[in-house]
Amino acid sequence: MAWLILILAGFCEVIGVAGISRINKQRDWKSFALLFGGFILSFLFLSIAMKSLSMGTAYAVWTGIGTVGSALLGMLFYGESREWKRILFIAMVLSAAVGLKLIS
């Protein structure tokens, strides 16, 4: 269950990052709600997951999900580069997070 909560925390992190991008385009209450709501829920779920998972593993996986998710969000919705090298390194971050799950 802690792993599912940690994954949810990572997805909320991506929502918070989407809020940052949205604030750069339009400063309205919805943008700020997305930003603060995403990050608050992300930290809440991370703290819950860390009750069962080690701090180092939980934080590494959480940041990995946030990194990969934000990069994919940028590529899919904001026209960022889809160069094969970028995708390779995103896959490496993702595989490291999966590796931490396998050894924990």
N, C-alpha and C positions, 0 to 999 in steps of 0.2 A: 504494500500500500504506500509506503514511503517513496518508492520509486515513481509511482503514478503522480503523487503530489509534487515531487520534484520536477517531473516533466511538465506538469501544469504550471509550476512556477516559472519554468523556462519559457513557456508560451506566453505567459503574462508579461515577461520581460520583453518579448518581441512586440507585444501590444504597446508597452510603454515607449519603446523606440519608435514605433509608428506614430505615436503621439508627438514625439519630438519633431519628426519630419513634417507632420501636419501643422504644428505651431509655426514652423518656418514659412509655411504657405498662407495660413490664415489664423489669426489670433482670436479665437472665439472660445466660449465656455466648453464646447464639445471637444475641442482640441486639448484643452487643459484637463478635462475629465478623463480623456483617453490616456494622457500622459500619467497623471497622478494615480488614476485607478489601476492602470497596468502595473506600475511600479509598486504601489502599495500591496496589491494582491500578490505580486511576485515575491516580495520580501516576506509577506505573511506565510505563503506556502513554503518558501525556502526554510523559514524557521521551524515550521511544523515537520518538514522532512528531516531536518537536522537533529530532531529528537531521536531518530532511529538510525540515521546514516552518519558516518564520520564527516567532520567538517570539511576536510580536504577533498574528499570524493564528491560530496554534495555541491560544494562551491565550484569545483572543476566542471562537473556535468552541467550545472546551472548556467555558468558562463559559456560553456560550449553550445548549449541549446540556444542561448541568446545570440551568440556570435553567428552560428549557422543560420538560425531563423532570420536574423536581421539581414544577413547577406542575401539569402534567398528572397526575402521581401523586396529588397532593393532591385534585384535582378528581375523579378516578376512584375512589379508594379511601378518602379521608378526608372526603368530603362538603364540600369547599371550594367556594366560589362558582363558578358557571359563567356569570356575567354576560357579555354580549356584549363589553363594553369590555375585560374581562380577557382574553378570547380574542383580541380584536383586538391587544392589546399583546404577547401571547405570540406571535402570528403575525408581528409586526414584529421581535421578537428572532430568531425562526427565519429570517425572510427576510434579516436582516442576516448571519447565519451562512452562509447559502447564497450571498449576494452576495460574501462574503470568499472562499469556495471558487471562485467563478466568475472572480474577478480574480487569483487566486493561481496 
